Amino acid sequence: MHNLIFQDNATEFRVKIIGRFAGAAIARVRRLWRTVVKEGDRRFVIDISQMADYDSAGSSLLHDMFRYGVTIAAATPKSLVFLGEISRVPGKRERGILVHRRPVSALS
């Protein structure tokens, strides 16, 4: 189940995603985003703080929006994980951290 909450004011259009971001919700958010971008004078914000999950189409749209410069609000640990996934460059592998240890001295 998904739910979208909209907050529309003079300087910002905010969409809060509650639950799973999939299906018809994706098309609706895409249409709203395009409309606000055409207006050109308001900021578009996606709040994923209460998002439970998303499908591949939802991930793709959120990634495109992030790359375009849409503000994505994330206020919970789970939403921060989603934000990390959304902001990751596709196909780029994360590099591991190499830890160097100090050699043990023969005198120790």
Secondary structure, 3 states (H helix, E strand, C coil): CEEEEEEECCCEEEEEEEEEECCHHHHHHHHHHHHHHHHCCCEEEEEEEEEEEECHHHHHHHHHHHHHCCEEECCCHHHHHHHHHHHCCCCCCCCCCCCCCCCCCCCC
